[in-house]
């Protein structure tokens, strides 16, 4: 009853998923008429259905395949359905179980729920009752899969806000507000470290799909031989190691948003299949023959110029056109240097809290050194530099140029306190530092230059 009430609340919430997460069902019923009637209703809704009239038969079916939902009669010729219910709860990947009985009682229902049943139905039941149970099971299964994904996903400690006060950043935020409320596919281009994923998350948070899942796929990090399974999922036995059915990222993102991070790294043989998903909004799992409809909004990022990849025949032109419906360019940090000081002051207290360091400010020469730097790593490099400076500043409480670790600034070198710490631009070679009273060794010069 508690599970049923909770699932009903989920159905009425913003997380309203359609008939995606459940596709394979077992009907365990010894009454031939009830079994065939239930099987027929489920097949009409395009579920894959297996049937059995005994416990031995259902155990054999489950050894051969993975199922999402079981309609289980309580009284069967070779035992009690509740015995199978308890067995299923001990499995690592257990299906949802709906108990079906013609001899219902409050005590029986409570006992089944305690043993792990998802819901409880009394025979005879109407098609409307069946629809309610199926809808609750689909919602619950989708939430379960998405929750498992997020439990294993990497969490970015730095937050997801898009910071900056420059005109370039304000124009970017205005564009995000315009595009977010649409369903258009978006291609976000920019150098590494500029914050392309933050733009994607801002699009998601401000979109009508913000209550549904946001699933990220790092296309550059997935091994080439597994990327198709990662995208589209696989069936049990599809390849060596596929010991059970697995939903792909597109299925997990159903009714929500999927982020294809570094989409230019997708191998050519997969690009045609991705194009089909974008055009037809349907896919097939690896090793499967069932077409699965998906409703997802696609956001892609790239640090390359995809037009050049298309010219070199490394990226399909039709896929590029399909992704590039709304292009968004994220400017490198060197093109809006007026944000450097603001970002540095935002990052400083964050890393001070993280590392338990008391920092109360940034020296003016330090800000000058930050603004003079070229920032090939963009905002991500600035984050790392500020984190390093916070750690090295110690009890001083003020970030000085030597804490930044820039080449030629003396930062990070284990030199004596009398060493001058004048900021220098990375484009100008630093002069060999001279100690008071004479020259220093070549080894010391090399050490400082490397640091």
N, C-alpha and C positions, 0 to 999 in steps of 0.2 A: 504493500500500500504506500509506504514512504517513497519507494523508488518510482512508483507510478505517479504520485503527486509531484515529485521533483521533475520527472520527465515531462509532465504536462506543463509545468512552468517553463521549462526549456523551450517547448514548442511555441509558446506565446511570446518568447523573448525575441531580441534582434537576431539571435543566432538561429535563423530559420533555414535549415538545409533541406534540399529535396532528396529524391530517392536515389542517393548515390552510395552510401557507405555499406549497404547490405546487398549482396547479390547471390549468395549460396545459402540455401535453407534446407534443413532436414525436417520431415514430418514423421514423428514416431507415434503411430496410432494403430491399434489392433482392429478397430471397427472399419471395415472396408469402405462403407458409404461415406463416413466422416473423413477418412483418409483421402479418398479420391476427390471429394468436394473441396477440401482444403488445398490439395495439390493443384486442382484446376484453377481456383481463384488466384493462387500465387503465380502460376505460370502465365495467366492472362496479364499479369503486371510485370512480366519479363524477368522474373526471378528464376535462377537455376534451382530446381527442386529435386531432392532425393527423398525416397520414402522407405519406411521399414515398419513392420508390424511387431518386431521383437527387439529386445535389448541386444541380443547377439548380432542381429543385422545392423543396428546402428553403430555398434562398436566397430564392426568391419568397415563400414563406410568411412568412419572417422580416421581409421588407420590409413586410408588411401587418399584422403583429401582434407582440406581445411574448410570449415563452415562458419558462417557468421551468426546464424540464428537457428534454434531448435524449438519446434513445437512438440512438447513431450507429454504423452498421456501418463497418468499416475499408475493405472493398473494395466499390466501387460502380461501375456501368457507365460513368460519366463522370468518374471520378477516385478519389482516396484520401480516406477520411473524415478522416484526420489533417490534410489540407490545410484542410478546413473548421474543424477544431478550432483550428488556429493563427489562422484568420481571426476566430473568435469571441473569442479572448483579447484582441484589439485593440479590441473594442467597449466603450463605456463601461458598458453594462448587458448583461452576458453571462450566458446561462443556464448551469446546471450540465450537464456532458456526461458521459454514461456510454458508454464504448466497448463495443461488442458485436461479437465476432468468433468465427469458427470455426477460426481459425488462430493460436491464442495461443502466445506464448513470453515468457520473462522479459524478453528485450531489448525486445520490442514493448510490453509492459506498462510498463516503465520509461520508454520513450520517450514514450508517451502521457501518463503522469503528469507528466513534465517539460514537456510542451506544454500542460498545464492541465486534463487530464481529471480528473473527480471520482472516478470508479470505473471498473472494468474487469470485464466479464462474458464468460464463454466459452459459446458455443453447443454443445449445447443446455443451457438453464438451467431450473431448476424454479421453480414459483410461490413457494416459500419463499425462494429466492435473490432473486427479484424484490422480495418484501416487505422483505427486509433492506436492499436498495439504496434502495428508496423511503423507508423510515423514516429512513435516514441522510441522504438528500437533504433530507427535510422538516426534520429537526433543524438541519442545516447552514444551510439557507436562512433559517429563522426567526432563528437566531443572527446571521446576516449582516445581515438587515433591522433587527433590534433594535440591533445595533452601529452601523449607519449612523445610526440615529435618535439614539443617545446621543452620537455624534461631533458632531452638529449641534445638540444640545440645550444650553440655557444651564445653566451650573454655578454653584450658589450657593456663594460662598467662605466663608460664615459657618458652615457645618456644619449638621447636621440634628438636633442634640440638643434636647430639650425641657427648658429650664432653669427652676428655681424651687423654693423650699423652703416656700412658703406652703401652707396647708391646701387652698386652691382648686386649686393645681397638683398636689398629691398625690392629690386626688380625681379629677382629670382623668386622671392616669397609671393609677389603679386602673380607671377606666372603660375606658381604652384596652386594658388587659390582658384585661379580660373580653370585649370586643367583637372584639379582633384574631383570636382563635382560631376565630371563626365565619366563615361565608361571607356574612353579612348585608350589604346595601347600607347605607352610612353617609352621613348628611348633616351636615357640620360647619358650624356657623353662628358668626359673630362679626365684630366690627369689623375693618377693614383694619389689618394690622400686628400682630394678636394671635398669629399663629403657626398658622393653620389648616393650612397645608401641612406644617408640622412634625408636627402631630397625624396627618395623613394618612400621612406617611412612617413614623411610629411604628407605626401600625396595620399598614402593609405589612411592616415589619421583623419584627414579632412574630407574623405570620400564617403559616399553612401554605404560602402562596404566595410566601414570601420568596426562594425560589430562582429564581422566574420573573420576567419583566420588570415594572417599574413605569413606566407611561407616563403623562405629565402632559399635559393639554390646557388651555391658558389660553383659555377660551371668550371672554373679553373682548378678546383680542389678535388673534384670527383674523378676517380680513375676512369680512363676511356672505356674500359670493358664493363664498367658498372653504371655509366651515366644514363643509359637507356632505362635500366631498371630503376634508377633513382628518380627519373622523370615520370615514368609511366607505371611503375610497379611490376610485379611478376607473379606468376602462378606457382603453386607448389610443384617442384620437380622441373621447373623451366630450365635450370642449369645446375651445375654442381654447386652445392651449398644452399640451394633454394629449398629449405626444409619445410617452409610454410608459405602461404600466400602473403603478399605484402602490397599495401597501397603505395602508389607513387606520390610525388610532391604535388602533381596536378590534381589528383583526387583529394588530397588533404586540403588543398586550397579551394575546393568547390564552394561556390557562392562568395568567395573572398578574393584575395589578391596574391599573385605569385611574383616574386622578384627573381629574375634571371640575372644574377650578378656575373659580370664579365662574360656576356653572351658571345663575344667573339671567339672564345675558347671552345665552343661546341664543335665536335668533330664533324666533318662534312657528311658522313653517312647518317648522322642523326638530324641534320638540319632539315631534310625533307619531311621527316616524321613530325618535327616541331612545327613546320609550316602547316601541316595538315591539322594539328591541334588548334593553331591560331585561326585557320580558315573555317574549319567544320565544327570546332569545339567538341571533338570526340577523339577517343584514343582506344588502344588495345594494350593490355598488359603483355609483358614478355612471356611467351609460352601460352598465351590465351587467344581465344577466337571470338570473344564477346566484345562488342562495341560499347564503350562507356561514355555517356554524355557528361561533359563538365562545363560549368559556368564560372569562368575565372577572368579576372582582369590581369593583364600581363604588363609588368614594368620591367624593362631591361636596362642594364648599365654596361658601359664599355669604356676602356681607357685607350682604345685605338680609334683611328679614323676608319670607320667601316666602309666608307666609299672607296678607300684605297684597297681594303681587303677584297671588295667586290671586283675591282679592276684586276687584282692578282689572282682571281678565281679561287680565293680562300674562303669566301663567304658568299652564299647564294644571294643573287640580286633580288629575287622575289621575296625571300625571307627578310632581307633588309627593308624593302618597301613595306612589308607587313608590320615590322617592328617600329619603323620610323614614322608612324602616324603623327605623333606630337613629339618633336625633338626638343630636348632641354639641354643646354650647355652650361656646365658649372665652371666658372672661371678659376684659374689657378690663383694662389694666394698672392703672387707677385703683381697681379693685376688689380688687386684691391688692398694695397699695403696699409691703408688707413685703418683696416680692421686688426692689424697685428697687435697693437697695444691693448685694444679691447679684449681680444681673444686671450692674450697672455694673462690679463687680470682675471678673466673668467676661469682659466685652467688652474691658476696658482692655488686658490683656496681648496679646489677639488682635490688636488694631489697632496696638499698639506694634510687634509683630513685622512686621505687614504694611507699616508705613511706616518701619521702622528707627528708631524713637524710643525713648529710654530713659525709662520712666516707672516710678516706684516707689510711687505711692500717690495717694489722692484725699483732698483736704482736707475737714474736717468741715463747713465752710460750703457746700462743693460738694455734699455728700450731702444737706444740708438743702434746698438749692435744687432738687435732683433730686426729692426727696420732696414738695416743695411744688408742683411743676409738675402740670398737669392731664393731660398726655400724650394729646392727641387722636389721635396717630399710633401710640400703644401701644408695643409692644416694638421695632418697626422704627424708630420715632422715637428711642427711647432708644439704639439702636445708632448711629444717625446722630449724635446729640449726643455720645456718648462718642468716636466716631471723630474728630469735629471737635475736641473738647477735646484729644485725644491729639496731633493735628497742631499745634494752636495753642500747646500748653504748651512746646514747644521743649526747651531744655536745662534748664528748671526742674525737671522730673521729678515735679512735683506738679500734679494737676489742680485749678485754682482756679475760683471761680464765673465769673470773666470769660471763661474759656475755653469756657463752655457755649454762649454766644451767645444766651441768653434775653433778651427785650426788657426793658430797664430795669436789667439787671445790669451794663451796661458791657462785656459780653463781646464781643470781636471788634472794638471800636471802636479806631481808631488814636489813642488819647488818650495823654496823658503818664502816666508811671508813678505819679504822685501821685494819680490819680483813684481815689476809693474804690470798692471792688467788693463792695457789700453785696447779697446775694441778695434778690430780691423776687419775689413771686408774680405770675403773669401776669394775675391778676384785678385787681390794684391798679395804677393808673397810676403810673409812675415820676416822681419829682420831678426837675426840671431839675438836672443836675449843676452844681456850682459849683466853679470852680478856686480855689486859694489866691490871695487878693489881689483878687478881683472876679468879675464875671459872665463867662460865655462867650457866644459869638455864637449867634444862632438857627440858623445853618447847621450849627454843631457839634452842637447839640441834635438837629436833624433827622437828622444823619448817625448819631449814636449810637442814636437811637430806631429807625431803619431797620435798622441792623446787629443 
